[in-house]
Amino acid sequence: MALYAISDLHLALSGEKPMDVFGEHWFMHHERIKQNWLSKIKDEDTVLIAGDISWSMKMVEGLKELEFIHELPGTKIMIKGNHDYWWTSITKLNDLYSDMKFIQNNFFNYEEYAICGTRGWICPGGDNFKEHDKKIYSRELIRLRLSLESAKKAGFKKFIVMIHYPPVNEKFEATEIISILKEYEVEKVIYGHLHGPSLKCVFEGVQEGIEYIVTSADYLDFDPVKIF
């Protein structure tokens, strides 16, 4: 019952948004993900997917990509990314498939661990952080705390968090997200969002007792990474 992770699948099975415009390594990337997935992941395993799942704009279109993921082995636990416009009500999403679980103010478990999370946002102090980002960032802090608190109230003491955006800005400065992670003594943080040149400077490894793991699909060469 292993735990794996990969994010930023950026599926576009309709062909309307081919990812190879971002580089040849993205050509038919969904097939590479599928092949790598099938080579290692079994039905009893769990896979964490930290956002940017599909390019679809509406749920009726996104179902094709969700069906693609559903047909892959393992239980999948997902959070929303900044491009997941198809994401609908959390109740409807969690009623779709028994092997696919969606986090929004809630949590799911992997053995003794509570899997919590939220999308996150651009962190204060970052190069692109503007005045209008404050409200969105503050809302994401609330959602992160709600997710962790719901798991704590359910009796969980070991936490893994998924966020889509990095938990720090480009200067690796301390953030309120980091403060919340430390408050709940989170063990591991799975995140993505970064691509291309941004991957040359990532926040990863063990920092103040928390392990940060970057799981952008292109960073992993489209191969899910084993967490446990």
C-alpha positions in Angstrom: 0.0 0.0 0.0 2.5 2.6 -1.2 1.9 6.3 -1.4 2.9 8.2 -4.6 2.5 11.8 -5.8 2.5 13.7 -9.1 0.9 17.1 -10.0 0.3 19.3 -13.0 -1.0 16.6 -15.3 -2.4 19.3 -17.5 -4.5 16.8 -19.4 -6.0 18.0 -22.7 -7.4 14.8 -24.3 -9.6 16.8 -26.6 -6.4 18.0 -28.3 -7.4 21.6 -28.0 -4.5 22.5 -25.7 -1.5 20.4 -26.8 1.2 20.8 -24.1 4.2 20.4 -26.5 3.9 24.2 -27.2 5.9 24.3 -23.9 8.6 22.0 -25.2 9.1 18.7 -26.9 9.3 16.9 -23.6 5.5 17.6 -23.3 4.6 15.8 -26.5 2.0 13.1 -25.8 2.9 13.5 -22.1 -0.3 11.9 -21.0 0.9 8.6 -22.5 4.2 8.8 -20.7 2.3 9.4 -17.4 0.1 6.4 -18.1 3.0 4.1 -18.9 5.0 5.2 -15.9 1.9 4.9 -13.7 1.0 1.4 -14.9 4.6 0.2 -14.4 4.6 0.8 -10.6 1.3 1.7 -9.1 -1.1 -1.0 -8.0 -4.8 -0.9 -7.1 -4.0 -0.9 -3.4 -1.7 2.1 -3.7 -2.6 5.8 -3.2 -1.6 8.7 -5.5 -1.7 12.4 -4.4 -2.3 14.8 -7.3 -1.6 18.4 -6.3 -3.7 20.4 -8.8 -3.7 21.5 -12.5 -5.3 18.2 -13.5 -7.1 19.3 -16.7 -7.2 22.2 -19.1 -11.0 21.8 -19.5 -13.1 24.9 -18.7 -16.3 23.1 -17.8 -17.1 19.9 -15.9 -18.8 18.2 -18.9 -15.5 18.6 -20.7 -13.3 17.6 -17.8 -15.1 14.3 -17.3 -12.9 12.9 -20.1 -9.7 13.6 -18.2 -11.2 12.4 -14.9 -12.2 9.2 -16.6 -8.6 8.8 -17.9 -7.4 9.1 -14.3 -10.1 6.8 -12.9 -9.0 4.0 -15.3 -5.5 4.1 -13.8 -4.9 1.9 -10.7 -4.9 3.2 -7.2 -6.9 5.6 -5.0 -6.4 9.2 -6.2 -6.6 12.1 -3.8 -6.7 15.6 -5.5 -6.7 19.3 -4.8 -7.6 22.1 -7.1 -4.9 24.0 -9.2 -5.1 27.5 -10.6 -6.1 26.0 -14.1 -8.8 23.7 -12.8 -11.8 25.8 -13.9 -13.9 22.6 -14.4 -13.8 22.0 -10.7 -17.4 22.0 -9.5 -19.0 21.5 -6.0 -17.0 19.3 -3.7 -20.0 17.1 -3.0 -20.6 16.4 -6.7 -16.9 15.6 -7.3 -16.7 13.2 -4.4 -19.8 11.4 -5.7 -18.2 10.7 -9.1 -15.9 7.7 -8.5 -15.1 5.6 -5.5 -11.4 5.7 -6.2 -11.1 9.5 -6.6 -11.3 11.8 -3.7 -11.3 15.6 -3.8 -10.1 17.9 -1.0 -11.7 21.3 -0.2 -11.9 22.2 3.5 -12.0 18.4 4.2 -9.4 15.6 4.4 -8.9 12.0 3.5 -6.6 9.5 5.1 -3.7 7.3 4.0 -3.2 4.7 6.7 -2.5 6.7 9.9 -1.9 10.0 8.0 -4.5 12.6 7.3 -4.1 14.0 3.8 -5.1 17.7 3.9 -4.7 20.6 1.6 -5.9 23.6 -0.5 -4.8 25.3 -3.7 -2.7 28.0 -2.1 -1.8 31.2 -4.0 1.0 33.6 -4.8 2.8 34.3 -1.5 3.2 37.9 -0.1 6.5 39.4 -1.0 6.7 37.6 -4.3 7.5 39.4 -7.5 4.0 39.0 -8.8 2.0 39.6 -5.6 -0.4 42.5 -6.0 -3.0 44.2 -3.8 -5.8 42.1 -5.1 -4.0 38.9 -4.2 -4.3 39.6 -0.5 -7.9 38.5 -0.3 -7.4 35.3 -2.3 -4.3 34.4 -0.2 -6.1 35.0 3.1 -9.0 32.8 1.9 -6.5 30.0 1.1 -5.0 30.2 4.6 -8.5 29.7 6.0 -9.1 26.7 3.8 -5.8 25.1 4.8 -6.6 25.5 8.5 -10.1 24.1 8.0 -8.7 21.1 6.3 -6.1 20.5 9.0 -8.5 21.2 11.8 -11.1 18.8 10.5 -8.5 16.0 10.5 -7.3 17.0 14.0 -10.9 16.8 15.3 -11.2 13.4 13.8 -8.3 12.2 15.9 -5.5 12.3 13.4 -2.0 13.3 14.7 0.1 12.8 11.6 -0.4 15.1 8.6 0.6 15.4 5.0 -0.4 18.5 3.2 -1.0 19.1 -0.6 -0.9 22.6 -1.9 -0.7 23.6 -5.6 1.4 26.8 -5.3 4.8 26.9 -3.5 4.4 27.6 0.2 7.0 30.4 -0.1 7.9 33.3 -2.4 10.9 33.4 -4.7 13.1 34.6 -1.9 12.1 31.6 0.3 10.8 34.0 3.0 8.7 32.8 5.9 5.0 32.8 5.2 1.7 32.4 7.1 1.4 29.1 5.3 4.6 27.8 6.8 3.4 29.0 10.2 0.3 26.9 9.9 2.2 23.9 8.7 4.5 24.2 11.7 1.6 24.7 14.1 0.0 21.4 13.1 3.4 19.7 12.9 2.9 18.6 9.3 5.4 16.0 8.2 5.4 16.4 4.5 4.2 19.0 2.0 3.5 18.0 -1.7 3.3 20.9 -4.2 3.7 21.7 -7.9 2.8 24.7 -10.1 6.4 25.3 -11.1 7.6 24.6 -14.6 10.5 25.4 -17.0 13.0 27.9 -15.6 11.2 28.1 -12.3 12.2 24.5 -11.6 15.9 25.6 -11.3 15.2 27.2 -8.0 12.7 25.1 -6.0 12.0 25.0 -2.2 12.4 21.3 -1.3 14.0 19.0 1.2 13.6 19.1 4.9 13.2 22.6 6.3 12.6 23.1 10.0 11.4 19.5 10.4 9.0 19.6 7.4 9.8 17.8 4.1 8.8 19.7 1.0 8.4 17.6 -2.2 8.0 19.2 -5.6 5.8 17.0 -7.9 5.3 19.0 -11.1 4.9 16.3 -13.8 7.8 17.7 -15.9 10.0 18.0 -12.9 9.4 14.3 -12.2 9.9 13.4 -15.9 6.2 12.5 -15.9 6.9 9.6 -13.5 5.0 9.5 -10.1 7.4 9.7 -7.2 7.1 7.3 -4.2 6.5 9.2 -0.9 6.3 6.0 1.3 
